[in-house]
Amino acid sequence: MTTDDATLAAGPSAEKRGLPLPMLLALASAVFLTVLTEALPAGLLPAWSADLGVTESAMGQAVTAYAIGTALTAIPLSAATAGWPRKRLLLVTMAGFAVANTVTAVSSDYALTLAARFLAGVAAGLAWAMLVGYARSAVPAGVRGRAVAVVMAGVPVALALGVPAGTFAGAAFGWRPTFALLTVLAVGVIGWIAALAPEVPGRRTTDRAPVLKTVLTPGVVPILFVTVTFVLAHTVLYTYIASFLERVGMGGSVGAVLLLFGGASMAGIWLVGAQIDRRLRLLTVAAVVLVGAASAVLALGSGSPVLVYAAAVLWGLGWGGVPTLLQTAATDTGGDAAQAMLVTLWNGAMAAGGAVGGVLLSALGTEPFPWSVLALLMPVMVVVVAARRHGFPASRPS
């Protein structure tokens, strides 16, 4: 059974129901947990590194370990579990988050912490590889982009509310209780999915597209290039945003900056969700322009708190819809196989971003971060504009 054929498995009246919000919100809660586990170190890095007795650049590799776990395992594990019922597989991945965050909360050993983060990344790889297909399987073709946007709303909500709340909680109670709260959240998400997510069968072996065939599909390579480069640009700066703000005299404003970024991200994904089924290409170009503008403001105006806050808004408005845009483009163009590749490369870029950012921080400080984002976004814009026929077309396939 293909992903789109699984629409029938979600219920005989799926085509008539439109958007099944209870199911989609349950999946959005899984996305929320995934993103919160991934992004929370950005607000806790200074205290976390001091407690474990390592440098901030070394502690930033907790993001890298998470991303490596996803990048190394997303394709092989998604292939190995392709025949599993989707609900059961999603519950297993959420249990993986519960275990990983529990170990992180109690660990006093740097190596054990990295291992726990690697496990969380493995769980994330499995979750990301299936969530888009799971959402698309339950809705009519004409609103699949909107369904993905609802599920991906977990991303900006995590960034707007979860990460700032985690940052404030870390400052008030310490980073260990903050990670322990993630375990409690994981248990709640497991219960929500168990109650609301439908049973959808996995796919037969004959339905799985070979990797080489998918790569050769027109449009797939441009999408994957944009994914790697855009995510690398974002992660270099986002992972070390607390360090960047501290260096420009705004160390006490990390929570406020992340709150603005997350709130703007929610607005961004709302706009994307409303227009993606008609204007995917235009929205992708706009996202690149907005994140580039934010980087330019940070590069030239980081001495002004007002400009830093304005940059956070531009950054969030541009970045909020990027996961939805790229995952929709990948699935439209190359199906589930392209989606699994995107997940792998996305997290490989995250790993590289954490590593490159750590090198920059140790060697040159935080000043090069926004300039590096601008440099990386230039080829992204070129490829998006060039991929007019395949990858980022003006009109999406029905």
C-alpha positions as CSV (number, residue, x, y, z in Angstrom):
1,M,0.0,0.0,0.0
2,T,1.3,3.4,-0.9
3,T,1.1,6.4,1.4
4,D,-1.6,8.0,-0.6
5,D,-3.5,4.7,-0.8
6,A,-3.5,4.7,3.0
7,T,-6.2,7.4,2.8
8,L,-8.6,4.5,2.6
9,A,-7.2,3.0,5.8
10,A,-7.9,6.1,7.7
11,G,-11.6,5.6,7.2
12,P,-14.1,5.2,4.3
13,S,-15.3,8.8,4.5
14,A,-11.8,10.4,4.7
15,E,-12.4,12.2,1.4
16,K,-15.6,13.7,2.7
17,R,-14.3,14.7,6.2
18,G,-11.7,17.2,5.0
19,L,-9.2,17.9,7.7
20,P,-9.5,15.4,10.6
21,L,-8.2,17.8,13.2
22,P,-8.1,15.5,16.3
23,M,-5.8,13.1,14.5
24,L,-3.7,15.9,13.0
25,L,-3.3,17.7,16.4
26,A,-2.2,14.4,17.9
27,L,0.6,14.2,15.3
28,A,1.3,17.9,15.9
29,S,1.9,17.1,19.6
30,A,4.6,14.5,18.4
31,V,6.2,17.2,16.3
32,F,6.1,19.6,19.2
33,L,8.0,17.1,21.5
34,T,10.5,16.3,18.7
35,V,11.4,20.0,18.1
36,L,11.4,20.9,21.7
37,T,13.9,18.1,22.5
38,E,16.0,19.2,19.5
39,A,16.0,22.9,20.1
40,L,16.0,23.2,23.9
41,P,19.8,23.2,24.2
42,A,19.9,26.6,22.5
43,G,18.4,28.2,25.6
44,L,20.3,26.1,28.2
45,L,23.8,25.9,26.7
46,P,25.7,28.2,29.1
47,A,24.4,26.6,32.3
48,W,24.4,23.1,30.9
49,S,28.1,23.3,29.8
50,A,29.1,24.8,33.2
51,D,27.5,22.1,35.1
52,L,29.1,19.3,33.1
53,G,32.4,21.0,33.1
54,V,32.8,21.5,29.3
55,T,33.0,24.5,27.0
56,E,30.0,25.9,25.3
57,S,31.2,24.8,21.9
58,A,31.7,21.3,23.3
59,M,28.2,21.3,24.8
60,G,26.8,22.5,21.5
61,Q,27.8,19.1,20.2
62,A,24.7,17.8,22.0
63,V,22.8,19.2,19.0
64,T,25.3,17.6,16.7
65,A,24.9,14.2,18.4
66,Y,21.1,14.4,18.1
67,A,21.4,15.3,14.4
68,I,23.9,12.5,13.7
69,G,21.5,10.0,15.3
70,T,18.8,11.1,12.9
71,A,21.0,11.4,9.8
72,L,22.6,7.9,10.2
73,T,19.4,6.0,11.0
74,A,16.5,7.7,9.2
75,I,16.7,5.9,5.9
76,P,17.7,2.4,7.1
77,L,15.3,2.4,10.0
78,S,12.4,3.8,8.0
79,A,13.0,1.1,5.4
80,A,13.2,-1.6,8.1
81,T,10.0,-0.5,9.7
82,A,8.1,0.4,6.6
83,G,5.7,-2.5,7.1
84,W,4.9,-1.6,10.7
85,P,1.5,0.0,11.5
86,R,2.0,3.7,11.6
87,K,0.4,4.2,15.0
88,R,2.5,1.6,16.7
89,L,5.7,2.9,15.2
90,L,4.9,6.5,16.3
91,L,4.3,5.3,19.9
92,V,7.7,3.6,19.9
93,T,9.4,6.7,18.8
94,M,7.7,8.8,21.5
95,A,8.8,6.2,24.1
96,G,12.4,6.7,22.8
97,F,12.1,10.4,23.5
98,A,10.9,9.6,27.1
99,V,14.0,7.4,27.7
100,A,16.5,9.7,26.1
101,N,15.3,12.8,28.0
102,T,15.2,10.9,31.3
103,V,18.9,9.9,30.8
104,T,19.8,13.5,29.9
105,A,18.1,14.8,33.0
106,V,20.1,12.6,35.4
107,S,23.4,12.4,33.6
108,S,26.5,14.0,35.0
109,D,28.8,12.5,32.3
110,Y,29.4,14.3,29.1
111,A,29.7,11.1,27.0
112,L,26.5,9.6,28.4
113,T,24.7,12.9,27.7
114,L,25.8,12.7,24.1
115,A,24.7,9.1,23.9
116,A,21.3,10.0,25.2
117,R,21.1,12.8,22.6
118,F,22.0,10.4,19.9
119,L,19.2,8.1,21.0
120,A,16.8,11.0,20.9
121,G,18.0,11.7,17.3
122,V,17.3,8.1,16.3
123,A,13.7,8.5,17.6
124,A,13.4,11.8,15.7
125,G,14.6,10.3,12.5
126,L,11.9,7.6,12.6
127,A,9.2,10.1,13.6
128,W,10.1,12.7,10.8
129,A,10.3,10.0,8.2
130,M,6.7,8.9,8.8
131,L,4.7,11.9,10.1
132,V,4.2,13.7,6.8
133,G,3.0,10.5,5.1
134,Y,0.8,9.7,8.0
135,A,-0.9,13.2,7.8
136,R,-1.3,13.1,4.0
137,S,-2.9,9.6,4.2
138,A,-5.9,10.9,6.1
139,V,-7.0,13.8,3.9
140,P,-8.1,14.5,0.3
141,A,-5.4,15.4,-2.3
142,G,-6.5,19.0,-2.5
143,V,-5.8,19.7,1.2
144,R,-2.7,17.6,1.8
145,G,-0.5,20.7,2.0
146,R,-2.8,22.2,4.6
147,A,-2.8,18.9,6.6
148,V,1.0,18.9,6.7
149,A,0.9,22.5,7.8
150,V,-1.4,21.6,10.8
151,V,1.0,18.9,11.8
152,M,4.0,21.1,11.3
153,A,2.4,23.7,13.5
154,G,4.1,21.8,16.3
155,V,7.4,23.3,15.1
156,P,6.6,27.0,15.7
157,V,4.5,26.3,18.8
158,A,7.6,24.6,20.3
159,L,9.8,27.5,19.2
160,A,7.3,30.1,20.4
161,L,6.3,28.7,23.7
162,G,8.3,25.5,24.5
163,V,11.8,26.8,24.0
164,P,11.3,30.1,25.8
165,A,9.4,28.4,28.6
166,G,12.2,25.8,28.8
167,T,14.8,28.6,28.9
168,F,12.9,30.4,31.7
169,A,12.5,27.1,33.6
170,G,16.2,26.4,33.2
171,A,17.1,29.7,34.6
172,A,14.6,29.3,37.5
173,F,15.0,25.6,38.4
174,G,18.0,24.3,36.5
175,W,18.4,22.4,33.3
176,R,17.9,19.0,34.9
177,P,14.3,19.6,35.9
178,T,13.7,21.1,32.5
179,F,14.7,17.9,30.7
180,A,12.7,15.9,33.3
181,L,9.6,17.9,32.2
182,L,10.3,16.7,28.6
183,T,9.9,13.1,29.9
184,V,6.5,14.0,31.5
185,L,5.5,15.6,28.2
186,A,6.5,12.5,26.3
187,V,4.2,10.4,28.4
188,G,1.4,12.8,27.8
189,V,2.0,12.7,24.0
190,I,2.0,8.9,24.1
191,G,-1.5,8.9,25.7
192,W,-2.8,11.5,23.2
193,I,-1.6,9.5,20.2
194,A,-2.9,6.3,21.6
195,A,-6.3,7.8,22.1
196,L,-6.7,9.9,18.9
197,A,-4.4,8.7,16.1
198,P,-6.0,6.2,13.7
199,E,-4.6,2.8,12.8
200,V,-2.9,3.0,9.4
201,P,-1.1,0.0,7.9
202,G,2.5,0.1,6.8
203,R,3.6,-0.3,3.2
204,R,4.3,-3.4,1.2
205,T,7.9,-4.0,0.1
206,T,6.8,-3.6,-3.5
207,D,5.7,-0.1,-2.9
208,R,9.1,1.2,-1.7
209,A,10.9,3.3,-4.3
210,P,14.6,2.6,-4.7
211,V,16.9,5.4,-3.5
212,L,18.7,5.8,-6.9
213,K,15.4,6.1,-8.8
214,T,14.2,8.7,-6.4
215,V,17.4,10.7,-6.6
216,L,17.1,10.7,-10.4
217,T,13.6,12.0,-10.3
218,P,13.6,15.6,-11.7
219,G,13.4,18.1,-8.9
220,V,14.6,15.9,-6.1
221,V,18.2,17.0,-6.1
222,P,17.4,20.8,-6.0
223,I,15.0,20.2,-3.1
224,L,17.7,18.2,-1.2
225,F,20.4,20.8,-1.9
226,V,18.1,23.6,-0.6
227,T,17.3,21.5,2.5
228,V,21.0,20.9,3.3
229,T,22.1,24.5,2.8
230,F,19.1,26.3,4.3
231,V,19.2,24.1,7.4
232,L,23.0,24.5,7.8
233,A,22.6,28.3,7.6
234,H,19.8,28.3,10.2
235,T,21.5,25.8,12.6
236,V,24.9,27.6,12.7
237,L,23.2,30.6,14.2
238,Y,20.3,29.1,16.2
239,T,22.4,26.6,18.1
240,Y,24.6,29.3,19.5
241,I,22.0,32.1,19.8
242,A,22.5,32.3,23.6
243,S,26.2,32.7,23.1
244,F,25.7,35.3,20.3
245,L,23.3,37.4,22.5
246,E,25.7,37.2,25.5
247,R,28.5,38.5,23.4
248,V,26.5,41.5,22.2
249,G,25.4,42.4,25.7
250,M,21.9,40.8,25.6
251,G,22.6,37.6,27.6
252,G,19.6,38.3,29.8
253,S,17.3,38.5,26.8
254,V,17.6,35.0,25.4
255,G,14.1,34.0,26.4
256,A,12.6,37.2,25.0
257,V,14.4,36.8,21.7
258,L,13.4,33.2,21.4
259,L,9.8,34.1,22.3
260,L,9.7,36.7,19.5
261,F,11.3,34.2,17.1
262,G,8.8,31.5,18.0
263,G,5.8,33.9,17.8
264,A,6.8,35.0,14.4
265,S,7.3,31.4,13.4
266,M,3.7,30.7,14.3
267,A,2.6,33.5,12.0
268,G,4.9,32.2,9.3
269,I,3.4,28.7,9.3
270,W,-0.1,30.1,9.4
271,L,0.6,32.0,6.2
272,V,2.2,28.9,4.7
273,G,-0.7,26.7,5.7
274,A,-3.2,29.1,4.1
275,Q,-1.4,29.4,0.8
276,I,0.9,26.3,0.3
277,D,-1.6,24.4,-1.9
278,R,-1.4,27.3,-4.4
279,R,1.8,29.2,-3.9
280,L,4.6,26.9,-2.7
281,R,7.2,28.4,-4.9
282,L,6.5,32.1,-3.9
283,L,6.4,31.1,-0.2
284,T,9.8,29.4,-0.5
285,V,11.4,32.5,-2.2
286,A,9.9,34.7,0.5
287,A,11.3,32.5,3.3
288,V,14.8,32.8,1.9
289,V,14.4,36.6,1.6
290,L,13.2,37.0,5.2
291,V,15.8,34.8,6.8
292,G,18.5,36.6,4.7
293,A,17.2,40.0,5.8
294,A,17.3,38.9,9.4
295,S,20.9,37.8,9.1
296,A,21.8,41.1,7.5
297,V,20.2,43.0,10.4
298,L,22.1,40.9,12.9
299,A,25.3,41.3,11.0
300,L,25.1,45.1,10.8
301,G,22.9,46.1,13.8
302,S,23.6,43.7,16.7
303,G,24.6,46.6,18.8
304,S,21.0,47.7,19.0
305,P,18.5,45.6,21.0
306,V,15.7,47.0,18.9
307,L,17.3,45.7,15.7
308,V,18.1,42.3,17.3
309,Y,14.4,41.9,18.3
310,A,13.4,43.0,14.7
311,A,15.8,40.4,13.3
312,A,14.3,37.7,15.5
313,V,10.8,38.5,14.1
314,L,12.0,38.4,10.5
315,W,13.9,35.2,11.1
316,G,10.9,33.5,12.7
317,L,8.5,34.7,10.0
318,G,10.8,33.3,7.3
319,W,11.8,30.1,9.0
320,G,8.5,29.0,10.5
321,G,7.1,27.6,7.3
322,V,10.3,26.1,5.9
323,P,9.8,22.6,7.3
324,T,6.3,22.4,5.8
325,L,7.5,23.9,2.4
326,L,10.4,21.6,2.0
327,Q,8.7,18.4,3.2
328,T,5.7,19.1,0.9
329,A,8.0,19.8,-2.0
330,A,9.9,16.6,-1.4
331,T,6.8,14.4,-1.0
332,D,5.1,15.9,-4.1
333,T,8.2,15.3,-6.2
334,G,9.6,12.0,-4.9
335,G,7.2,10.5,-2.5
336,D,8.1,8.8,0.8
337,A,11.6,7.9,-0.4
338,A,12.4,11.6,-1.0
339,Q,10.9,12.4,2.4
340,A,13.2,9.9,4.1
341,M,16.2,11.4,2.3
342,L,15.2,14.9,3.3
343,V,15.0,13.8,6.9
344,T,18.5,12.3,6.7
345,L,20.0,15.3,5.0
346,W,18.1,17.8,7.2
347,N,19.7,16.3,10.3
348,G,23.1,15.9,8.7
349,A,23.0,19.6,8.1
350,M,22.0,20.2,11.7
351,A,25.0,18.1,12.8
352,A,27.2,20.1,10.5
353,G,25.7,23.3,11.7
354,G,26.5,22.5,15.3
355,A,30.0,21.4,14.5
356,V,30.8,24.4,12.2
357,G,29.2,26.8,14.7
358,G,31.4,25.3,17.4
359,V,34.6,25.8,15.3
360,L,33.6,29.4,14.5
361,L,32.8,30.1,18.2
362,S,36.1,28.8,19.4
363,A,38.2,30.4,16.6
364,L,36.5,33.7,15.8
365,G,33.7,34.2,18.4
366,T,30.1,34.9,17.4
367,E,30.6,37.8,15.0
368,P,30.9,35.6,11.8
369,F,27.6,33.7,12.5
370,P,25.1,36.1,10.7
371,W,27.6,36.6,7.8
372,S,27.8,32.8,7.3
373,V,24.0,32.6,7.1
374,L,24.0,35.2,4.4
375,A,26.7,33.4,2.4
376,L,24.9,30.1,2.6
377,L,21.5,31.6,1.5
378,M,22.9,33.0,-1.7
379,P,23.1,29.6,-3.5
380,V,19.8,28.6,-1.9
381,M,18.0,31.4,-3.6
382,V,19.7,30.6,-7.0
383,V,18.6,27.0,-6.8
384,V,15.0,27.8,-5.8
385,V,14.6,30.3,-8.6
386,A,16.2,27.9,-11.1
387,A,14.0,24.9,-10.1
388,R,10.9,26.5,-11.8
389,R,9.8,23.3,-13.6
390,H,10.7,20.6,-11.1
391,G,11.2,20.9,-7.4
392,F,9.6,24.3,-6.7
393,P,7.1,24.8,-9.5
394,A,4.7,27.7,-9.7
395,S,1.7,25.3,-9.4
396,R,1.7,22.0,-7.4
397,P,0.6,18.7,-8.8
398,S,-3.0,17.8,-8.0
